[in-house]
Amino acid sequence: MDRSYIKGNDAERAWLRALVAGLSDEQMAHPVNPKWTVGVALMHLAFWDRLWQAKFEEWERTGVV
């Protein structure tokens, strides 16, 4: 199985971590639309990433989605 994407994913994850670590509270509270802030958008992204990670782990473990 081709796993060449892993290196790219690791690099993008490191970039995102560095970006988020550098954001101030004021920047995290900046609105991106009428209902969401930067912080809420990042939380949403983290939630869905973790949910799908758990689904893939279950699939690997059980063979059932």
Protein Blocks (a to p, Z undefined) as FASTA:
>chain_A
ZZklmmmmmmmmmmmmmmmmmpcfklmmpcfbfkbcfklmmmmmmmmmmmmmmmmmmmmm
nopZZ
